[in-house]
Amino acid sequence: QVQLVESGGGLVQPGGSLRLSCAATNLRFALETYAQKWYRQAPGKEGETVAEISSGGSPHYADSVKGRFTISRDNARSTVYLQMNGLVPEDTAFYYCNVHRADFGHDFWGRGTQVTVSS
């Protein structure tokens, strides 16, 4: 029973920063053998993957967050991070962490954490 627990969300003013964490427990294999991503969903908007990092460590970002968000991981701590800088109200959403290995069908999701960017 793999569990992903997100933390670090909250209320921040425009221009501020937050760092989301996703702690993975009970993974069958080491975190670095999986790919990870952060997905966000806001009411009235189509959900989108904002950042992902491959098992090889290559990051990719949605155009909407490129240059502002950074995905990283600490393999020893089995934790994925999303550093969010220069936040704007449009970043307000529920953010979900995902850890997956498509080669053998492992696909795990956390319950998410709310990020609200508002004055």
MARBA-3410 file (N, C-alpha, C, O; in Angstrom, 1 decimal):
119
0.8,-1.2,0.0,0.0,0.0,0.0,0.9,1.3,0.0,1.3,1.8,1.0 ~ 1.1,1.7,-1.2,1.9,2.9,-1.4,1.1,4.1,-0.9,-0.2,4.2,-1.2 ~ 1.7,5.1,-0.3,1.0,6.3,0.1,1.9,7.5,-0.3,3.1,7.5,0.0 ~ 1.2,8.5,-0.9,1.9,9.7,-1.2,1.2,10.8,-0.4,0.0,10.9,-0.4 ~ 1.9,11.6,0.4,1.4,12.6,1.2,2.0,14.0,0.8,3.2,14.2,1.0
1.1,14.8,0.3,1.6,16.2,0.0,1.5,17.1,1.2,0.6,17.0,2.0 ~ 2.4,18.1,1.2,2.3,19.1,2.2,3.0,20.4,1.6,3.6,20.4,0.6 ~ 2.8,21.5,2.4,3.4,22.7,2.0,2.5,23.7,1.3,2.8,24.8,1.0 ~ 1.2,23.3,1.0,0.3,24.2,0.5,-0.2,25.2,1.5,0.1,25.1,2.7 ~ -0.9,26.2,1.0,-1.4,27.2,1.8,-1.8,28.5,1.1,-1.9,28.5,-0.2
-1.9,29.5,1.8,-2.3,30.8,1.2,-1.0,31.7,1.1,-0.3,31.8,2.1 ~ -0.8,32.2,-0.1,0.3,33.1,-0.3,-0.1,34.3,-1.2,-1.0,34.2,-2.0 ~ 0.6,35.4,-1.0,0.3,36.6,-1.8,0.9,36.5,-3.1,1.9,35.8,-3.3 ~ 0.3,37.1,-4.1,1.0,37.1,-5.4,2.4,37.6,-5.4,2.8,38.5,-4.6 ~ 3.3,36.9,-6.1,4.7,37.1,-6.1,5.4,36.3,-5.0,6.7,36.3,-5.0
4.7,35.6,-4.2,5.3,34.8,-3.2,5.7,33.5,-3.6,5.6,33.1,-4.8 ~ 6.2,32.7,-2.7,6.7,31.4,-3.0,6.2,30.3,-2.0,5.9,30.6,-0.9 ~ 6.1,29.1,-2.5,5.8,28.0,-1.7,6.6,26.8,-2.2,7.0,26.7,-3.4 ~ 6.9,25.9,-1.3,7.5,24.6,-1.7,6.6,23.5,-1.3,6.3,23.3,-0.1 ~ 6.1,22.7,-2.2,5.3,21.6,-1.9,6.2,20.4,-1.8,7.2,20.2,-2.5
5.8,19.5,-0.9,6.6,18.2,-0.7,5.6,17.1,-0.9,4.4,17.2,-0.6 ~ 6.1,16.0,-1.4,5.4,14.8,-1.6,6.2,13.6,-1.1,7.2,13.2,-1.7 ~ 5.8,13.1,0.1,6.6,12.0,0.7,5.9,10.7,0.3,4.7,10.5,0.5 ~ 6.7,9.8,-0.3,6.3,8.5,-0.7,6.7,7.4,0.2,7.9,7.3,0.6 ~ 5.8,6.7,0.7,6.1,5.6,1.6,5.6,4.2,1.0,4.6,4.2,0.2
6.3,3.2,1.3,6.0,1.8,0.9,6.1,1.6,-0.6,5.5,0.7,-1.1 ~ 6.9,2.4,-1.2,7.2,2.1,-2.6,8.0,0.8,-2.7,8.8,0.4,-1.9 ~ 7.6,0.0,-3.7,8.3,-1.3,-3.9,9.7,-1.1,-4.3,10.6,-1.9,-3.9 ~ 10.0,-0.1,-5.1,11.3,0.2,-5.6,11.8,1.6,-5.2,11.0,2.4,-4.6 ~ 13.0,1.9,-5.4,13.5,3.2,-5.0,12.9,4.3,-5.8,12.5,4.1,-7.0
12.7,5.4,-5.2,12.0,6.5,-5.9,12.6,6.9,-7.2,11.8,7.2,-8.1 ~ 13.9,6.9,-7.3,14.5,7.3,-8.5,14.3,6.4,-9.7,14.6,6.7,-10.9 ~ 13.7,5.2,-9.5,13.4,4.3,-10.6,12.0,4.7,-11.2,11.6,4.1,-12.2 ~ 11.3,5.6,-10.5,10.0,6.0,-11.0,10.1,7.4,-11.6,11.1,8.1,-11.4 ~ 9.1,7.8,-12.4,8.9,9.2,-12.8,7.9,9.9,-11.8,7.1,9.2,-11.3
8.0,11.2,-11.7,7.1,11.9,-10.8,6.6,13.1,-11.5,7.2,13.6,-12.4 ~ 5.4,13.5,-11.1,4.8,14.7,-11.7,3.9,15.4,-10.6,3.5,14.8,-9.7 ~ 3.7,16.7,-10.9,2.8,17.5,-10.1,1.6,17.9,-11.1,1.9,18.4,-12.2 ~ 0.4,17.6,-10.7,-0.8,17.9,-11.5,-1.6,18.8,-10.7,-1.8,18.7,-9.4 ~ -2.2,19.8,-11.3,-3.1,20.7,-10.6,-4.5,20.8,-11.2,-4.6,20.6,-12.4
-5.5,21.0,-10.4,-6.8,21.1,-10.8,-7.5,22.3,-10.1,-7.5,22.3,-8.9 ~ -8.1,23.1,-10.8,-8.9,24.3,-10.2,-10.3,24.2,-10.8,-10.5,23.8,-11.9 ~ -11.2,24.7,-10.0,-12.6,24.7,-10.5,-12.7,25.5,-11.8,-12.2,26.6,-11.9 ~ -13.4,25.0,-12.7,-13.7,25.7,-14.0,-12.5,25.6,-14.9,-12.6,26.2,-16.0 ~ -11.4,25.0,-14.6,-10.3,24.9,-15.4,-9.9,23.4,-15.7,-10.2,22.5,-14.9
-9.3,23.2,-16.9,-8.8,21.9,-17.2,-7.6,21.6,-16.4,-6.7,22.5,-16.3 ~ -7.6,20.4,-15.8,-6.4,20.1,-15.1,-5.2,20.0,-16.0,-5.3,19.7,-17.2 ~ -4.0,20.2,-15.4,-2.8,20.1,-16.2,-1.6,19.6,-15.3,-1.6,19.9,-14.1 ~ -0.8,18.9,-16.0,0.5,18.6,-15.4,1.4,19.8,-15.5,1.8,20.2,-16.5 ~ 1.8,20.3,-14.3,2.6,21.5,-14.3,4.1,21.2,-14.4,4.9,21.9,-14.9
4.5,20.0,-13.9,5.9,19.6,-13.8,6.0,18.1,-13.7,5.2,17.5,-13.1 ~ 7.1,17.6,-14.3,7.3,16.2,-14.2,8.8,16.0,-14.3,9.6,16.8,-14.9 ~ 9.3,14.9,-13.7,10.7,14.6,-13.8,10.8,13.1,-14.0,10.1,12.3,-13.4 ~ 11.6,12.7,-15.0,11.8,11.3,-15.4,12.6,10.6,-14.4,13.2,11.1,-13.5 ~ 12.6,9.3,-14.6,13.4,8.4,-13.7,14.9,8.8,-13.9,15.7,8.6,-13.0
15.2,9.3,-15.1,16.6,9.7,-15.3,16.9,11.1,-14.8,18.1,11.6,-14.9 ~ 15.9,11.8,-14.3,16.2,13.1,-13.7,15.9,14.3,-14.6,16.3,15.4,-14.2 ~ 15.4,14.0,-15.7,15.1,15.1,-16.7,13.8,15.8,-16.4,12.7,15.1,-16.4 ~ 13.8,17.1,-16.1,12.5,17.8,-15.7,11.8,18.4,-17.0,12.5,18.8,-18.0 ~ 10.5,18.5,-16.9,9.7,19.2,-17.9,8.7,20.0,-17.3,8.1,19.6,-16.2
8.3,21.1,-17.9,7.3,22.0,-17.3,6.3,22.4,-18.3,6.5,22.5,-19.5 ~ 5.1,22.7,-17.8,4.1,23.3,-18.6,4.5,24.7,-18.9,5.1,25.4,-18.1 ~ 4.1,25.2,-20.0,4.4,26.6,-20.4,3.9,27.6,-19.3,4.5,28.6,-19.1 ~ 2.8,27.3,-18.7,2.2,28.2,-17.8,3.1,28.4,-16.5,2.9,29.4,-15.8 ~ 4.0,27.5,-16.2,4.8,27.6,-15.0,6.3,27.6,-15.3,7.1,27.8,-14.4
6.6,27.5,-16.6,8.0,27.4,-16.9,8.8,28.7,-16.5,8.3,29.8,-16.7 ~ 9.9,28.5,-15.9,10.7,29.6,-15.4,10.3,30.0,-13.9,11.1,30.8,-13.3 ~ 9.2,29.5,-13.4,8.8,29.9,-12.1,8.8,28.7,-11.1,9.0,28.8,-9.9 ~ 8.5,27.5,-11.7,8.4,26.3,-10.8,9.6,25.4,-11.1,10.1,25.4,-12.2 ~ 10.0,24.7,-10.1,11.1,23.7,-10.2,10.7,22.4,-9.5,10.4,22.4,-8.3
10.8,21.3,-10.2,10.5,20.0,-9.6,11.9,19.4,-9.3,12.8,19.5,-10.1 ~ 11.9,18.7,-8.2,13.1,18.0,-7.8,12.7,16.9,-6.9,11.6,16.7,-6.5 ~ 13.7,16.0,-6.5,13.4,14.9,-5.6,14.7,14.7,-4.8,15.8,14.9,-5.2 ~ 14.4,14.1,-3.6,15.4,13.7,-2.7,15.2,12.2,-2.6,14.3,11.7,-1.9 ~ 16.1,11.4,-3.3,15.9,10.0,-3.4,16.0,9.3,-2.1,15.3,8.4,-1.7
17.0,9.8,-1.3,17.2,9.2,0.0,16.0,9.3,0.9,15.7,8.4,1.8 ~ 15.3,10.4,0.8,14.1,10.7,1.6,12.8,10.3,0.9,11.7,10.4,1.5 ~ 12.9,9.8,-0.3,11.8,9.3,-1.1,10.7,10.5,-1.1,9.5,10.2,-0.9 ~ 11.2,11.6,-1.4,10.4,12.8,-1.4,10.5,13.6,-2.7,11.7,13.8,-3.2 ~ 9.4,14.1,-3.3,9.4,14.9,-4.4,9.0,16.3,-4.0,8.2,16.5,-3.1
9.6,17.3,-4.6,9.3,18.7,-4.3,8.9,19.5,-5.5,9.2,19.1,-6.6 ~ 8.1,20.5,-5.2,7.8,21.5,-6.3,8.0,22.9,-5.6,7.2,23.3,-4.8 ~ 9.1,23.5,-6.1,9.3,24.9,-5.7,8.6,25.8,-6.6,8.8,25.8,-7.8 ~ 7.8,26.6,-6.0,6.9,27.6,-6.8,7.3,29.0,-6.4,7.1,29.4,-5.3 ~ 7.8,29.7,-7.4,8.2,31.1,-7.2,7.3,32.0,-8.1,6.7,31.5,-9.1
7.3,33.2,-7.7,6.5,34.2,-8.6,5.1,33.8,-8.7,4.6,33.9,-9.9 ~ 4.5,33.3,-7.7,3.1,32.8,-7.8,2.1,33.9,-8.2,2.2,35.1,-7.8 ~ 1.2,33.5,-9.0,0.1,34.4,-9.5,-1.2,33.8,-9.1,-1.3,32.6,-8.9 ~ -2.3,34.6,-9.1,-3.6,34.0,-8.7,-4.0,32.8,-9.6,-4.7,31.9,-9.1 ~ -3.6,32.8,-10.8,-3.9,31.7,-11.7,-3.3,30.4,-11.3,-3.7,29.3,-11.8
-2.3,30.4,-10.4,-1.8,29.2,-9.9,-2.6,28.6,-8.8,-2.3,27.5,-8.4 ~ -3.6,29.3,-8.4,-4.5,28.7,-7.4,-5.2,27.4,-7.9,-5.8,27.4,-8.9 ~ -5.0,26.4,-7.1,-5.5,25.1,-7.5,-5.2,24.1,-6.4,-4.5,24.3,-5.5 ~ -5.7,22.9,-6.6,-5.4,21.8,-5.8,-4.3,21.0,-6.5,-4.4,20.6,-7.6 ~ -3.2,20.8,-5.8,-2.0,20.2,-6.4,-1.8,18.8,-6.0,-1.9,18.5,-4.8
-1.7,17.9,-6.9,-1.5,16.5,-6.7,-0.1,16.0,-7.1,0.4,16.4,-8.1 ~ 0.4,15.1,-6.3,1.6,14.4,-6.6,1.4,13.1,-7.2,0.5,12.3,-6.8 ~ 2.2,12.7,-8.2,2.1,11.4,-8.8,3.4,10.8,-8.9,4.4,11.4,-9.3 ~ 3.5,9.5,-8.7,4.7,8.7,-8.8,4.3,7.5,-9.7,3.3,6.8,-9.3 ~ 5.0,7.2,-10.7,4.6,6.2,-11.6,5.7,5.5,-12.4,6.8,6.1,-12.5
5.5,4.3,-12.8,6.4,3.5,-13.6,5.5,2.9,-14.7,4.8,1.8,-14.4 ~ 5.4,3.5,-15.8,4.5,3.0,-16.9,4.9,1.6,-17.4,4.1,0.9,-17.9 ~ 6.2,1.2,-17.2,6.6,0.0,-17.8,5.9,-1.2,-17.1,5.7,-2.2,-17.8 ~ 5.6,-1.1,-15.8,4.9,-2.2,-15.2,3.6,-1.7,-14.5,3.1,-2.4,-13.6 ~ 3.1,-0.6,-14.9,1.8,-0.2,-14.5,1.6,0.4,-13.1,0.5,0.4,-12.6
2.7,0.8,-12.5,2.5,1.5,-11.2,2.2,2.9,-11.3,2.9,3.7,-12.1 ~ 1.2,3.4,-10.7,0.7,4.7,-10.9,0.0,5.2,-9.6,-1.1,4.8,-9.3 ~ 0.7,6.0,-8.8,0.2,6.3,-7.5,0.0,7.8,-7.4,0.7,8.6,-7.9 ~ -1.1,8.2,-6.7,-1.5,9.5,-6.5,-1.7,9.9,-5.0,-2.1,9.1,-4.2 ~ -1.3,11.1,-4.7,-1.6,11.6,-3.3,-3.0,12.2,-3.3,-3.6,12.3,-4.3
-3.4,12.7,-2.1,-4.7,13.3,-2.0,-4.7,14.8,-2.3,-5.7,15.4,-2.4 ~ -3.5,15.3,-2.4,-3.4,16.7,-2.8,-3.2,17.7,-1.7,-3.5,17.4,-0.5 ~ -2.9,18.9,-2.1,-2.8,20.0,-1.2,-3.2,21.3,-1.9,-2.9,21.5,-3.1 ~ -3.9,22.1,-1.2,-4.5,23.4,-1.7,-3.4,24.5,-1.7,-2.7,24.7,-0.7 ~ -3.3,25.1,-2.9,-2.5,26.3,-3.0,-3.4,27.5,-3.4,-4.1,27.4,-4.4
-3.4,28.5,-2.6,-4.2,29.7,-2.9,-3.4,30.9,-3.0,-2.6,31.2,-2.0 ~ -3.4,31.6,-4.1,-2.6,32.8,-4.3,-3.6,34.0,-4.4,-4.4,34.1,-5.3 ~ -3.5,34.8,-3.4,-4.5,35.9,-3.2,-4.0,36.9,-2.3,-3.2,36.7,-1.4 ~ -4.4,38.2,-2.6,-4.1,39.3,-1.7,-5.0,39.3,-0.5,-4.9,40.2,0.3
END
